[in-house]
Amino acid sequence: MNQYDSDKISDHAYHYNMTYIDDSSIDNISLDEKKYRLSKVQYLIRKNSEKYLLKLVNTKQKVLVEGRSKKIKGEIFGRTFTNKIVHFKASDKFLGKCVDVEILKANRSSLYGCM
């Protein structure tokens, strides 16, 4: 491929991308409507998350221990294989290891358990 062919390809790509920009892509939705829609979606996500996390209460989950809790001394946290955060009391010797945790309680965004 010579220099001319290379220029032709990049020039073509530039024009190709520009063909999709037109006046119909202008946003005509009010800020209030956007905020309303966003809050509605966030509410639904929060409710579905709570529902799913509640189903995990009284089950045993494998958890990869990631670190120490920033708020509670002696508590560590990790993630389940489905990426749910779990807080529980244990020593630092479990950092970086997979452990079985009994899930005792769920809140909006995380789980609490014990080994």
N, C-alpha and C positions, 0 to 999 in steps of 0.2 A: 504494500500500500504506500503510495507516495504522499507527499505533503498536501497536495491538492485534494486527494480523496479524504484525508483526515479532516481537513477544513470543511469539506462538503458534509461529512457525517455530523460534526458538532453543530454546524449551521442548521442542518435539517432538524436535529434534536431540539434546538432552541425554538425554531418556528413551530414544531410539532407541539411543544408544551404550551406555547402562547395561544394556540387555537382554542384552548379550553377556557380561557378567561373571557368572560363576556358580562354584560350588564345584568343578566339574570342571577348572577351569583351574589349580588348585593344583598346584604342582610336588612330585612324590613320588619323584623320582630322587635317589639318594644322591650326595654330593659326590665320592666315589671313582669312581663310575660315570661321572659327568660328566667328570672329569679323564681317565679312561681313554678315553672316546669322543673327547674333544678331541685327545688325543695321537695317536690313531689317524688322525683326519682330517688333522691337521697333518703326520704322516708321509707320508700319501698325496699331499698337496699338494706337499710337498718333493720326493718322488720323481718325480712327474709334471713338476715344474718343471725338475729336473735333466735328465730325459730330453729335454724339449723344447729346453733350452738346448744340450745336447750336439749336437743336430741342426744347430745354427747354426754350429758350428765348421767352419772352412775355407769359409765363404761370405762374400760381400760384402754388407754391410748399409748402408743409408742411415741416418745418425745425426744427430739434431739436437743440437748441442753446447750443454750447459746451463751448465757451470761448471768450476772448477778442483777437482782432487782435494784433499780435506782431509788425506790421509795421505801422498801421494807428490808431491814437488815436480816440476813439469814435466809432470805428467799431468793430463789433463782427462777429463770424462765427459759422456755424453749418453744419449739414448734412441732406440731404434729406433722404427719406425712401429707396432710391436706393444708399445711401452712397456717394452722390456727395457733395463736399464742396461748401458752399455758404457764401459769405462775404456780409455784409450789415451794415448800420449805425443804431444803436439802443442803448438804455441804458442797463446797467448791470442787470436791474431788470428782463430781459428775460432769463438770464442764467439758463439752466436746463429745460426750457419750450419749448413746441412746438408752433411755430408761422407760420402764412401764410406769404410767401415772394413772391413778384412779381419779376421774373427773368428779368433783363434788359440787361445783357451782359454775354458772355461766352468767356473764353480763353482756352488754351490747357488743363488745368487740374481742373479748378474751375469755379464757377459762381458768378456773382455780382447781387445784387438785392436791393429792398427796401420793407419796411413793408407797 
